[in-house]
Amino acid sequence: MELLLWAERRKLRRSKILWIAGFATVMVALIVFAQGQFTFYESRYIDGAGWFMTAAQSLATFYVLPAVIALLGSYMICREEQEDTLKSLRLIPVDEVKLTLTKMVLALVFSVLIYLLLFAITFLIEAVLHFEALSIGLVLGNLKTYLLDGIGVFFAISPIIALVARMKKGYWLALVFAEIYSFAGLFASMSNQLKTVYPMTAVFNISGYYDASITQVFIGVVVLLACAVLALFILKGLNRKAK
């Protein structure tokens, strides 16, 4: 597994997909910063300490980052067949189940890193604007939220990554499906019942972005674990089909 992780990381270094993910993350921060210039009761949103970190995290999750992470994950799984390297890997031979799991683990790592990158950008801007108003509790609380969001979002979209890999219709479909999936979370958040069980909003319950009870957090964990099990079931079918 360790050798496969090293090999996958080396392959990704030659890919432009990481640059796309990084660019999307920076653009999210810039757009939210521009939104913060609007005034509310003669005060700009950005003038409130902590507003930028909070707003960037939620808006990125509803509109951009899940789609980027789904694209990255499905790209890693689909590229072997689309670039016609899968036949060579089978001659080595490479355990396809371990290879697929390695790609999913790497996608999870990049999901966390993308959210931490967004946190770093927002924190630096907050520090420039409101250094004296920022407390350690506020910063650490947001760091925890971003970290758990990175983990939770990956679990929530893992079935989409697996499904697109199974369909073999091109990894860009993952971006479209994940975008619709995450955007639907806006409507799910309007209902207390749906907010608890819909995977994208369950992430917010777990991370602490929403004020959630212990029961809601527990249900959210179960929902995300169910998403992971579903993704593994789909990927198991993919490997069986490949053989």
URZI-V846938 format. One line per field, one symbol per residue. phi: phi as a letter, one per 30 degrees, with the letter a starting at -180 (. if undefined). Layout:
BEGIN
phi=???
END
This chain:
BEGIN
phi=.ddddddddddddccddddddddddddeddddddddddcbhibdeddddjddddddddddddcbdeddddddddddddddddchcdddddddccdddddddddddddddddddddddddddddddddddbedddcdddddddddddddddddddddceddeddddddhcjdddeddddddddddddddddcdddddcdedddeddddjdcdbddddddddddddddddddddddddddddddd
END
